[in-house]
Amino acid sequence: DVGGPVLGTTGAVIGMLLPDAHAPDKLLPGDLAVAVQSAAMAPALAERGFAPLASDASGALAAEDLAEIAQGLTVQIACWK
C-alpha cells in the first residue's frame, strides 16, 4: 500500500501512504496512520515536470463511489522470492 493515494471525502487525492519509519517490516494497512499531505508533495512533483491541480469538488461521496475512484488510481504489485 506504500505509495498509494489517500483520498478525501470528495474523491480528491489528499496524500500518499508512507512506510512507518518505526516499523519498517510492518505490513499495511493495519492501523495505518502515516501519510504525506499532497500540498507537501507538490513542490517535488513540480520539479520533476508534474503539475498537480487543485480539486474544485465539493460534497462527500458515498464509500462505494470512493472505492470506484480508487480502483482507477491504483494497481496491485506482487513480488515473489
RASUL-V887887 format. One record per backbone hydrogen bond with DSSP energy under -1.0 kcal/mol. NH is the residue of the N-H (numbers start at 1). CO is the residue of the C=O. Records with the same first field share a line. If there is no record, write none. Layout:
NH: CO ; CO
//
This chain:
3: 17
4: 1
6: 15
8: 12
11: 8
14: 6
15: 6
16: 36
17: 4
18: 34
23: 20
26: 23
32: 29
36: 16
38: 14
42: 38
45: 41
46: 42
47: 43
49: 46
50: 45
61: 9
66: 62
67: 63
68: 64
69: 65
70: 66
71: 67
73: 70
//
